[in-house]
Amino acid sequence: MIEDWTDRFPGLSRLEDSVRATLRDKSTVVSVPRGTVIFGPGKAPDSLLLLLEGRVRVQQVSEQGREIVLYRVEAGESCVMTTACLLAYDDYSAEGIAETAIRAAAIPRGVFDDLVASSVAFRTFIFTAYARRITDLFQVIEEIAFQRMDIRLAQKLVDLSRGADQLRVTHQQLASELGTAREVVSRQLAEFQRRGWIALTRGAIELSDRAGLSALAAQDANWRASVT
């Protein structure tokens, strides 16, 4: 029996039965192990992946090797980079890496093109997700350009910890998350440790005072309110 994965996406669950049947019959559910590079610069997409389980990190790498994390794709989402390349018949300019083992529904390019042209509901699903993620990307650009680094770092530590007291991450990985230099992150982490908010160990960060970090991160909301 073909898995009806369309129920996991609200926008797809409302499609006509015939369109959902086309998606089920002509798509493939694939499994990818953690650490796999799913796509990269210079490669053209041959399908749209809708994530069923796991998490994918999409990042940009400069010619000098400097990285910046653009966004993450979680279960129940699609990748805006892939959508953009499919619509424009263009190659990728960033790379996507499986942060965890993933399962995804792969919609072949031909099926994607046909449904975008023929189904209003499917087209709405695609462009709604696209618009939402583009807004997120503008937010990333805005933060890099205008937001204080200490606030951004505090928010990132809280987010990446996902409720845990220890975060296994290097200073370089945090620098990639924030689009800055490792030295900048190291100096700021040392200040957080001086304040008693964190404890630095090799390859990991202990969140000693989550409340202190959260209080600083909360200034992010105040900053957003001031610029809107």
DRENKOLVEX-87938 format. One line per field, with one value per residue (C-alpha): z negated, x negated, y negated. Coordinates in nm, 2 decimals, decimal comma, always signed. Example, Ala and Ser with C-alpha at 12.3 -4.5 7.8 and 13.67 -1.06 7.14 Angstrom:
REM residues 2
zz <- c(-0,78;-0,71)
xx <- c(-1,23;-1,37)
yy <- c(+0,45;+0,11)
This chain:
REM residues 228
zz <- c(+0,00;+0,10;-0,20;-0,21;-0,33;-0,20;-0,53;-0,70;-0,51;-0,57;-0,23;-0,06;-0,27;-0,12;+0,24;+0,47;+0,44;+0,79;+0,73;+0,40;+0,58;+0,84;+0,57;+0,39;+0,71;+0,88;+0,59;+0,39;+0,02;-0,04;-0,35;-0,39;-0,67;-0,89;-0,75;-0,38;-0,15;+0,02;+0,27;+0,34;+0,56;+0,94;+0,92;+1,07;+0,86;+1,02;+0,75;+0,47;+0,13;-0,13;-0,47;-0,66;-0,94;-1,05;-0,99;-0,70;-0,73;-0,43;-0,43;-0,20;-0,16;-0,02;+0,21;-0,09;-0,27;-0,52;-0,60;-0,70;-0,79;-0,60;-0,75;-0,85;-0,70;-0,96;-0,92;-0,75;-0,54;-0,20;-0,09;+0,06;+0,23;+0,42;+0,50;+0,64;+0,85;+0,99;+1,08;+1,24;+1,40;+1,22;+1,03;+0,65;+0,50;+0,15;-0,01;-0,21;-0,47;-0,67;-1,03;-1,13;-0,95;-0,73;-0,54;-0,26;+0,02;+0,35;+0,61;+0,96;+1,16;+1,43;+1,17;+0,99;+1,32;+1,42;+1,08;+1,05;+1,40;+1,35;+0,98;+0,80;+0,46;+0,52;+0,66;+0,35;+0,13;+0,30;+0,31;-0,04;-0,17;+0,06;-0,06;-0,42;-0,39;-0,19;-0,47;-0,71;-0,49;-0,49;-0,87;-0,86;-0,65;-0,88;-1,19;-1,04;-0,93;-1,24;-1,54;-1,83;-1,83;-2,20;-2,16;-1,84;-2,01;-2,32;-2,11;-1,90;-2,21;-2,35;-2,02;-1,94;-2,29;-2,23;-2,61;-2,70;-2,95;-2,73;-2,37;-2,17;-1,93;-1,84;-1,82;-1,44;-1,41;-1,60;-1,38;-1,08;-1,23;-1,29;-0,98;-1,16;-1,25;-1,51;-1,70;-1,75;-1,89;-2,11;-2,27;-2,33;-2,48;-2,72;-2,83;-2,88;-3,09;-3,30;-3,37;-3,48;-3,20;-3,04;-3,11;-2,83;-2,78;-2,49;-2,20;-2,43;-2,61;-2,94;-2,98;-3,35;-3,36;-3,09;-3,24;-3,20;-2,83;-2,77;-2,92;-2,68;-2,39;-2,48;-2,37;-2,02;-2,03;-2,16;-1,88;-1,62;-1,75;-1,73;-1,36;-1,25)
xx <- c(+0,00;-0,13;-0,19;+0,05;-0,21;+0,00;+0,19;-0,12;-0,10;+0,22;+0,19;+0,18;+0,45;+0,70;+0,61;+0,86;+0,85;+0,72;+0,43;+0,34;+0,35;+0,11;-0,13;-0,11;-0,14;-0,42;-0,63;-0,89;-0,95;-1,32;-1,54;-1,87;-2,13;-2,25;-2,54;-2,44;-2,49;-2,15;-2,22;-2,50;-2,61;-2,61;-2,37;-2,01;-1,72;-1,54;-1,26;-1,10;-1,16;-0,88;-1,03;-0,84;-1,09;-1,41;-1,58;-1,79;-2,03;-2,07;-2,38;-2,58;-2,96;-3,17;-3,47;-3,69;-3,52;-3,31;-2,97;-2,64;-2,33;-2,04;-1,76;-1,65;-1,38;-1,18;-0,93;-0,62;-0,81;-0,96;-1,29;-1,25;-1,59;-1,48;-1,14;-1,32;-1,56;-1,27;-1,07;-1,36;-1,52;-1,84;-2,12;-2,16;-2,37;-2,37;-2,40;-2,16;-2,29;-2,08;-2,14;-1,95;-1,84;-1,55;-1,25;-1,11;-0,86;-1,04;-0,80;-0,97;-1,03;-0,77;-0,50;-0,59;-0,57;-0,24;-0,07;-0,20;-0,04;+0,29;+0,38;+0,46;+0,45;+0,11;-0,02;+0,11;-0,06;-0,40;-0,39;-0,26;-0,56;-0,79;-0,67;-0,70;-1,06;-1,16;-1,03;-1,25;-1,55;-1,50;-1,49;-1,83;-1,98;-1,82;-1,97;-2,32;-2,31;-2,15;-2,12;-2,36;-2,58;-2,54;-2,16;-2,18;-2,42;-2,21;-1,90;-2,09;-2,21;-1,86;-1,72;-1,99;-1,98;-1,61;-1,55;-1,87;-2,12;-2,42;-2,48;-2,74;-2,86;-3,19;-3,27;-3,31;-2,97;-2,81;-3,00;-2,85;-2,50;-2,54;-2,74;-3,04;-3,40;-3,49;-3,69;-3,38;-3,18;-3,47;-3,49;-3,12;-3,11;-3,39;-3,18;-2,87;-3,09;-3,21;-2,85;-2,78;-2,53;-2,74;-3,03;-3,26;-3,40;-3,57;-3,32;-3,02;-2,86;-2,68;-2,38;-2,43;-2,17;-1,91;-1,71;-1,99;-2,04;-1,66;-1,64;-1,91;-1,75;-1,42;-1,56;-1,54;-1,16;-1,19;-1,43;-1,20;-0,91;-1,12;-1,20;-0,85)
yy <- c(+0,00;-0,34;-0,57;-0,87;-1,12;-1,41;-1,41;-1,55;-1,88;-2,09;-2,26;-1,92;-1,75;-1,99;-1,91;-1,74;-1,36;-1,32;-1,55;-1,38;-1,04;-1,18;-1,29;-0,95;-0,74;-0,94;-1,04;-0,84;-0,83;-0,83;-0,79;-0,97;-0,92;-1,20;-1,40;-1,35;-1,64;-1,64;-1,92;-2,16;-2,46;-2,39;-2,10;-2,12;-1,98;-1,68;-1,67;-1,87;-1,71;-1,75;-1,65;-1,38;-1,33;-1,48;-1,82;-1,97;-2,26;-2,49;-2,70;-2,92;-2,88;-3,17;-3,13;-3,18;-2,89;-3,10;-2,96;-3,10;-2,90;-3,04;-2,83;-2,48;-2,26;-2,07;-1,79;-1,92;-2,17;-2,20;-2,37;-2,72;-2,69;-2,38;-2,55;-2,85;-2,64;-2,43;-2,74;-2,91;-2,60;-2,71;-2,54;-2,55;-2,83;-2,68;-2,34;-2,13;-1,89;-1,63;-1,73;-1,41;-1,10;-1,21;-1,07;-1,28;-1,26;-1,33;-1,49;-1,45;-1,77;-1,67;-1,61;-1,94;-2,14;-1,98;-2,04;-2,40;-2,46;-2,28;-2,28;-2,61;-2,45;-2,29;-2,62;-2,80;-2,55;-2,60;-2,98;-3,02;-2,81;-3,00;-3,34;-3,25;-3,13;-3,44;-3,65;-3,44;-3,50;-3,88;-3,85;-3,68;-3,96;-4,22;-4,05;-4,03;-4,39;-4,55;-4,33;-4,32;-4,01;-3,93;-3,92;-3,71;-3,46;-3,43;-3,36;-3,10;-2,92;-2,90;-2,79;-2,53;-2,37;-2,27;-2,27;-2,08;-2,20;-2,11;-2,21;-2,02;-2,28;-2,44;-2,81;-2,78;-2,62;-2,90;-3,15;-2,98;-3,00;-3,37;-3,47;-3,61;-3,52;-3,25;-3,51;-3,72;-3,43;-3,32;-3,67;-3,68;-3,33;-3,43;-3,72;-3,50;-3,27;-3,56;-3,65;-3,29;-3,22;-2,94;-2,71;-2,63;-2,28;-2,11;-2,08;-2,17;-2,45;-2,41;-2,65;-2,74;-3,02;-2,98;-3,26;-3,51;-3,41;-3,42;-3,77;-3,89;-3,71;-3,87;-4,20;-4,06;-4,09;-4,45;-4,53;-4,39;-4,59;-4,91;-4,86;-4,76)
